[in-house]
Amino acid sequence: MIHPFSEYRALFPILKTTVQLSSCSQSALSLPVKEAIEKYMTSWVSDGMDWESWMEAVEGSCAEFARLIGAERDEIAILGSVSDAASSIVSCLDLTGSRKTLVCSELDFPSLGHVMLAQQARGARVRFVESDQQGISLDAIKRAFDASTALACLSHVSYYNAARINVQTAADNARQNGALLFVDAYQSAGALAIDVKEMGLDILASGAQKFLLGVPGIAFMYVKGAVARQWEPRNTGWFGRSNPFSFDIRTLDFSDHAARFNTGTPPIICAYAAQAGMKLLNEIGSRSIDAYLQHLSLVGREEARLLGLAVAGPIDPGLRGSVISVQISEAAKVEKAMKAAGYIVSARNDVIRVAPHFYNTEDEVVCALRELSKLVS
Ligand SMILES: Cc1ncc(COP(=O)(O)O)c(C=O)c1O
């Protein structure tokens, strides 16, 4: 297949010398993101302080995230991490009654489990939904919800083996049981097409560092308008007020919108980067990116099969994201050796994740897998 986005490769200087396939951890730096960060630095040097432009960047980043996932701007909160977003939602829950079960799975990023487990001190019961190499089955998703479930926190795509859950089924079951569903989209936003309205989701969060082409230190959380208004987070701060700049210490007036989940000063410099990264993604279109990444994933999996590499996670393309997780002992050492050979990939426990983005070519994916096979044999 001819690379459909080849003209964008010049925007990613690292690609001239290195094969970067680490979008599940940190994607490649693009010139627009670099320029956005420099804009912040330049304004700091020349203007000293520019709240107006800072707030424009914060607004702009939230607007780009809303566009990427098919939400309204008012339905987006801005936080420091996905862990913060989950903590903020969990902090709304009253866990003293009969609805005190918090659900997650072993395929979720550990941080999310930690947020749930930390609630045991205030009465929560934590349940891990069953999963296997094929991910979380529809039956297991259904069983996750009952009259005792307060919240389930599930990854759209697993950080470990790229298993993808059927979020519509999870959302339907959550609603039927009066529970909340928090979708962790950190491994899917920017790689898969997401439309929160079509998918019937109430809450979805992602950070900017991975497929969103940005930096760590910033996360966005979609909370559907009507749902947001029902909840008052205990984790709060001045940016969660209806007017943060009223400086009224005695009044806890929650914003009418998802901004009620904001806490302190937003991660402004990160917002410059996030806005530029997502602007680029929105310009290209997440449906085209999704289709291309599914193609790269098929090519990579076929190559891995020919090389005799063991790929973790579901076989069915409908049940997985685009990352190719190769099972390997001493993955951290192999990651370093791959880097020395000019390939940036990402190790987690016993897997090396080969995570292309739209700027990568078939050839890069194939050559990385051949190098990996050479290193492990
Ligand atoms: C799916 C997923 N969720 C959450 C996280 C953690 O995000 P944060 O550090 O923003 O809390 C990661 C990090 O790799 C992740 O892959």
Ligand as a Chemical Component Dictionary entry (heavy atoms), coordinates in Angstrom:
data_LIG
# 
_chem_comp.id                   LIG 
_chem_comp.type                 NON-POLYMER 
_chem_comp.pdbx_formal_charge   0 
_chem_comp.three_letter_code    LIG 
# 
loop_
_chem_comp_atom.comp_id 
_chem_comp_atom.atom_id 
_chem_comp_atom.alt_atom_id 
_chem_comp_atom.type_symbol 
_chem_comp_atom.charge 
_chem_comp_atom.model_Cartn_x 
_chem_comp_atom.model_Cartn_y 
_chem_comp_atom.model_Cartn_z 
_chem_comp_atom.pdbx_ordinal 
LIG C1 C1 C 0 -4.389 3.061  29.028 1  
LIG C2 C2 C 0 -3.619 3.951  29.972 2  
LIG N1 N1 N 0 -4.286 4.580  30.947 3  
LIG C3 C3 C 0 -3.661 5.372  31.825 4  
LIG C4 C4 C 0 -2.308 5.570  31.767 5  
LIG C5 C5 C 0 -1.677 6.462  32.787 6  
LIG O1 O1 O 0 -1.963 7.778  32.449 7  
LIG P1 P1 P 0 -1.538 8.982  33.403 8  
LIG O2 O2 O 0 -0.086 8.848  33.632 9  
LIG O3 O3 O 0 -1.922 10.189 32.603 10 
LIG O4 O4 O 0 -2.318 8.852  34.647 11 
LIG C6 C6 C 0 -1.569 4.958  30.757 12 
LIG C7 C7 C 0 -0.134 5.187  30.661 13 
LIG O5 O5 O 0 0.610  4.544  29.978 14 
LIG C8 C8 C 0 -2.243 4.119  29.841 15 
LIG O6 O6 O 0 -1.592 3.485  28.860 16 
# 
loop_
_chem_comp_bond.comp_id 
_chem_comp_bond.atom_id_1 
_chem_comp_bond.atom_id_2 
_chem_comp_bond.value_order 
_chem_comp_bond.pdbx_ordinal 
LIG C1 C2 SING 1  
LIG C2 N1 SING 2  
LIG C2 C8 DOUB 3  
LIG N1 C3 DOUB 4  
LIG C3 C4 SING 5  
LIG C4 C5 SING 6  
LIG C4 C6 DOUB 7  
LIG C5 O1 SING 8  
LIG O1 P1 SING 9  
LIG P1 O2 DOUB 10 
LIG P1 O3 SING 11 
LIG P1 O4 SING 12 
LIG C6 C7 SING 13 
LIG C6 C8 SING 14 
LIG C7 O5 DOUB 15 
LIG C8 O6 SING 16 
# 
